């Protein structure tokens, strides 16, 4: 029983961590907290079930199309919901614009795909039981994303440009960096990560339009606990969230598990508003 709680908790925690990283990648490039992160995760599962399960496409082609769909929604998010807001004096309107876009995509998915949850196809022909692919796939995806982002940011010019606009947009613009194109590329990257989260966790979450709000809220918790923009903190907080959620499901179950999760979440934020791994922002006066 303990082994099942730990393995399932780590797997679902990796999904939450990936959604948290999706939030962070979009936020770092624009200082906009986009609420389309959970919708990207939902689309990863639905598109995977559509391309591989319903249409019968090969795994490699279906996987590539899922990531392309996530990148496309990321770009649309930047163009439609973020770019107009950045030109506005009331930049907090991104709360409404990104949430509206997320709801539109969610409802269109419900209309075209249906409102019932549908099974996600088995990606590899392996026997069920034990440490199944539905458990190790999210862990593998999370590890690949974390290592890939570290290499991108530290070893490539494009990654360093991402870090530059995340650190100081005005200074990066003064140095001649193409801020708009970098921001769009960052949102495309976030879209790929979000879709990967839903695809890797498809067997656990199923292909269901209702996963969008679930991932939106539970994916926000690692960001808040790990510190805004801190991907490593998001991973640690996501894993802890998954373990705590699964333990709460076993101990109290049902809606009480969600109550326990958000009770602990609120207590932690009251004690450390900057998050467990976040640092207090220093301000010069």
LOLUM-888697 format. One record per atom (N, C-alpha, C): x, y, z; residue in one letter. Coordinates in steps of 0.05 Angstrom, whole numbers, plus 5000, padded with zeros to 4 digits. Each point is the difference from the previous one (the first is absolute). Layout:
% LOLUM-888697
XYZA
...
END
This chain:
% LOLUM-888697
501649765000X
498450245000X
501750255000X
502150005017X
501850245001X
501450034974X
500949784988X
501350014974X
498250124979X
497549925000X
498150114981X
499550305003X
499850085026X
499650295005X
502450164991X
502449905005X
502450144993X
500350024970X
499749774986X
500450004971X
497950174985X
497549975009X
497850164987X
500450295007X
500750065025X
500450285008X
502250134985X
502249864996X
502350114985X
499250054970X
498549814989X
499250034972X
498150244996X
498050025017X
498150234997X
501450265008X
501949985019X
501550245007X
501750104977X
501149814984X
501550094976X
498250144980X
497649914997X
498150154983X
499550285010X
499450025026X
499650275011X
502550174997X
502449885003X
502550154998X
500350104971X
499349844980X
500250084972X
498250234994X
497549995011X
498250234996X
501150255014X
501249965024X
501250235014X
502350124983X
501649834987X
502250104983X
498850154976X
497749904990X
498750144978X
499250285009X
498950035024X
499450275010X
502650165001X
502149895011X
502550155004X
501250094974X
500049834979X
501350074975X
498550244987X
497349995002X
498550234989X
500450255017X
500149975026X
500350235018X
502750134996X
502149844997X
502750104998X
500450184976X
498649934978X
500350154976X
498350254998X
497950025016X
498150224996X
499150135026X
500749885024X
498950095025X
497049985001X
498949824983X
497149954999X
499549715010X
498249985018X
499249745011X
497749894984X
500649834981X
498049914981X
498549765011X
497350024999X
498349785010X
499449794979X
501550014978X
499649794979X
501849755006X
501650015021X
501849775005X
498549745004X
497950005016X
498449765004X
498649914975X
499150194984X
498749934975X
502049864981X
502550095000X
502049864983X
500349715009X
500049955026X
500249735010X
497649834992X
497650125001X
497649864992X
500249934970X
500950194983X
500249954972X
502049784993X
502249985016X
501949794995X
498749725002X
498249975020X
498749745002X
497949954979X
498450214994X
497949974980X
501249964972X
502050164992X
501249974974X
501449734997X
501349915022X
501349744999X
498049784995X
497750015014X
498049804996X
498850024972X
499850244989X
498950044973X
501949894979X
502450085001X
501949934978X
500849715002X
500649905023X
501149725003X
497749805004X
498150075017X
497849825006X
497949984979X
498950234993X
497750014981X
501049984971X
502050164992X
500950004972X
502049784994X
501249885021X
501949794996X
502750074988X
500850255005X
502650094990X
502349865015X
502349974988X
502349895015X
500750185024X
501249885020X
500650145025X
501750254994X
502149984984X
501850224995X
498550234987X
498449944980X
498550224986X
497950125018X
498549845015X
498050105018X
501350185022X
502349915011X
501350155020X
501050274989X
501150004976X
500950254988X
497650194995X
497849894992X
497650174995X
499050125026X
500149845022X
499150105026X
501750245008X
502749974998X
501850215008X
499650254982X
499549954974X
499550224982X
497450155007X
498049855008X
497550125009X
500450175025X
501649905019X
500650165024X
501550254993X
502049984982X
501550244992X
498250204987X
498249914983X
498150184986X
498350155020X
498949865020X
498350135019X
501750205017X
502549935005X
501750195014X
500550254985X
500449984974X
500450244983X
497450164998X
497749864997X
497550145000X
499550155026X
500749885022X
499750135026X
501650265001X
502549994990X
501750245000X
498850224983X
499149924976X
499050204981X
497350125008X
498249825009X
497250085005X
499550115028X
501249865020X
499350065028X
502150155015X
502550004990X
502250125016X
501050264987X
500649994974X
501250244987X
498350245002X
497349994996X
498450245003X
500050115028X
500249825020X
499950095028X
502650145008X
502249924989X
502650125006X
500150294990X
498350074981X
499950274990X
498150185016X
498549875018X
498050145016X
501250105026X
498950225010X
500850115026X
499149815023X
497849874996X
498949815020X
501049724992X
502549945005X
501249754991X
498949765016X
498750055022X
498849775015X
497749884985X
499150124978X
497849894985X
500749734988X
502649925000X
500749734990X
498549785015X
499150065025X
498549815016X
497449934984X
498850204989X
497549964985X
500549894973X
502050114986X
500549924972X
500949714997X
501949925017X
500949724998X
498049805011X
498550085021X
497949835010X
497849974979X
499350214986X
497949994980X
500949814977X
502550034991X
501049824979X
499949715009X
500849955025X
500049735011X
497249885000X
498150165008X
497249915001X
498949954972X
500850164981X
499149964972X
501049744989X
502649955004X
501249754991X
498849765014X
499550035026X
498849785015X
497249934989X
498450204996X
497249964990X
500049894971X
501850104984X
500249894972X
500849715001X
501749935018X
500849725003X
497649835009X
498450105018X
497749865009X
498049964978X
499750204982X
498149984978X
501049794980X
502550014993X
501149834979X
500649725010X
501149985024X
500949745010X
497949865017X
498250165012X
498049895018X
500650055029X
498049985017X
500450065028X
500649765017X
500249764988X
500649765016X
503049954998X
501249905022X
502849935000X
500449754983X
502149994985X
500549784982X
502849885006X
500449744996X
502549885006X
502350104982X
502350015011X
502450084985X
501449744991X
500949994975X
501249754990X
502649925014X
500549755001X
502649905010X
502150074980X
502150145008X
502050094982X
502149784994X
500449825019X
502049784996X
498749745007X
500649794984X
498849745004X
501549855022X
499550085025X
501349875023X
497849905018X
500649785015X
498049905019X
499450205022X
497550005009X
499250175021X
500949895027X
500050185020X
500749925027X
502850105007X
500450025027X
502650095009X
500450294994X
502550064993X
500750274993X
499350054970X
497450054996X
498850014973X
500850264986X
499650004973X
500750244984X
498550255008X
497549965011X
498550235008X
501350145024X
501949865014X
501450125022X
502750114991X
501549854984X
502750094993X
500150204978X
497950014983X
500050194978X
499950295010X
498250085019X
500250275011X
502650075013X
501249805014X
502650055013X
502250054979X
499949844978X
502050034979X
499650274986X
497550074995X
499550264987X
501050235017X
499549995026X
500850215018X
503150025000X
501349775002X
503050005000X
501150124974X
498949924978X
500950104974X
499650304998X
497750105009X
499550294998X
501950165018X
500349905025X
501850155019X
502950014989X
501049774991X
502749994990X
500250164974X
498049984983X
500050154975X
500050305004X
498450095019X
500050295005X
502650105012X
501249845017X
502650075012X
502150034978X
500049814981X
502050014978X
499350234982X
497550054994X
499250224983X
500950275011X
499450045026X
500650265012X
503050055005X
501549785004X
502850035008X
501949974976X
499249854979X
501949934979X
499450124973X
497750144997X
499350104974X
499650315001X
500450124977X
499750304998X
497050065003X
498349844988X
497150055003X
499149995029X
501049805014X
499349975028X
501050245017X
502350094994X
501050245014X
498450254994X
499050014975X
498250224993X
497449985015X
499049765004X
497649965016X
500550105029X
502349935011X
500650095027X
500350305001X
501050124979X
500450294999X
497350155001X
498149914984X
497450145001X
498549945026X
500549765011X
498849945026X
501150175022X
502650074999X
501350165021X
499250294998X
500150114975X
499550294997X
499150054971X
497550034995X
498950034973X
501150254987X
500150225015X
500850254988X
503050004993X
501649885017X
502949984994X
500449824976X
498649784999X
500349824977X
499250144974X
497850165001X
499250154977X
502150204992X
501350135019X
502050204995X
502549874987X
500549745006X
502249864988X
499449904972X
497650044991X
499249924973X
498949724998X
499349885022X
498849734998X
497250014990X
499249824982X
497350004989X
497949915020X
499250185017X
498349935023X
497449864991X
498750104980X
497449884992X
500449724990X
502049954983X
500449734989X
500949815022X
501650105019X
500949835022X
497649935018X
498250195004X
497749955017X
498249794986X
499650034974X
498449814985X
501249725001X
502749994997X
501349745001X
499849885028X
500150165020X
499749905027X
497249895005X
498050134989X
497249905003X
499749744984X
501349984977X
499949754985X
501349775016X
502350065013X
501349805016X
498349925024X
498750205012X
498149935022X
497749834991X
499050054975X
497949844989X
500849714996X
502549964991X
501049734997X
500249865027X
501050145020X
500349875026X
497249935012X
498150194997X
497349945011X
498749774986X
500349994973X
498849774985X
501449745007X
502650015005X
501549765008X
499049905027X
499350185018X
499049925026X
497449844997X
498250104984X
497549864996X
500349744985X
501849994981X
500549764984X
501349785017X
502150085016X
501349805016X
498249895022X
498250175010X
498249925021X
497249914990X
499849954974X
497549944988X
498649755012X
501549795006X
498749765011X
499050055028X
501250185015X
499050055027X
497750205000X
500250204983X
497950215000X
497749954980X
500549834980X
498149944979X
499850254981X
498649964978X
499650224981X
497350135007X
500150225014X
497650125012X
500350315001X
498050144989X
500250294999X
500050125028X
498949865019X
499950105028X
502649995014X
502149894987X
502750015012X
501250285000X
498950174983X
501250274997X
499950165027X
497650035013X
500150145025X
501549865022X
499949735000X
501549855021X
503050064998X
501149984975X
502850054996X
500750305004X
498150174994X
500550295004X
500450065029X
498349895017X
500250055029X
502349855013X
500149744995X
502149845012X
502850064989X
500150094975X
502550094989X
501050275011X
498150165010X
500850255012X
501349965028X
499249795014X
501149965027X
503049975000X
501249844982X
503049985000X
501350274994X
498750174983X
501250264994X
500050175025X
497750015014X
499850165024X
501949915022X
500149735004X
501649895021X
503050004993X
500649964975X
502849994991X
501250274995X
498450214998X
501150264993X
499550064971X
498950244994X
499350074973X
502550014982X
500049854978X
502250004982X
502249805007X
499749855022X
502049815010X
499249724991X
501249904978X
499349744990X
500749775019X
502450025013X
500849795018X
498150005024X
499250235010X
498150015022X
497349894992X
499250044975X
497549894990X
500049704999X
502349884993X
500249714999X
499949885028X
501550125019X
499949905027X
497250035012X
498850234997X
497350055011X
498049824986X
500349954974X
498149834986X
500149715010X
502449905005X
500349735010X
498849985029X
500650205016X
498850005027X
497050014999X
498950164981X
497150034998X
498849734991X
501349874981X
498949744991X
500049795022X
502249995015X
500149815023X
498050065021X
499750265007X
498150075021X
497249954990X
499450054975X
497349964990X
499249705000X
501949834992X
499449725000X
499749895028X
501750105019X
499749915027X
497350095012X
499250254993X
497450105010X
497749844987X
500349934975X
497949834987X
499749745015X
502249885008X
499949745014X
498950045029X
500750225013X
499250035028X
497250115003X
499250204985X
497450125003X
498349974975X
501250004976X
498649954976X
498150234991X
499149974975X
498050184988X
500850305002X
498050165004X
500350295001X
501750095023X
500149845021X
501650075024X
503050014993X
500849844981X
502850014992X
500750274987X
498250104984X
500550274988X
500050215021X
498249975019X
499950205023X
502750005015X
501049765005X
502649975014X
502250134984X
500149954974X
502150114983X
500050315001X
497750124996X
499950294999X
500250125028X
499349865021X
500550105027X
503050035005X
501549794993X
502950015003X
501250214983X
498950034976X
501050204981X
499750285011X
497750065011X
499550265012X
501850055024X
500349805017X
501750035024X
502950064991X
501049864980X
502850044991X
500350284989X
498050104984X
500350274989X
499750215021X
498549955021X
499950195022X
502750025015X
501349775002X
502650005014X
502350104982X
499849934974X
502150084981X
498650094974X
499250264999X
498650104976X
501649974974X
502750005002X
501749984977X
500449714991X
498849815014X
500349724993X
502349875016X
500049734999X
502049865015X
502850044990X
500350034973X
502650034988X
500450284990X
498050185003X
500350274989X
501550185019X
501350194989X
501550205015X
498550265001X
500350145022X
498750265003X
501350194980X
498350144985X
501150184980X
501150255013X
502650064993X
501350245011X
499350244982X
499450225012X
499250244985X
501850235008X
501250134980X
501650235006X
498350255002X
500750175019X
498650255004X
502050235002X
END
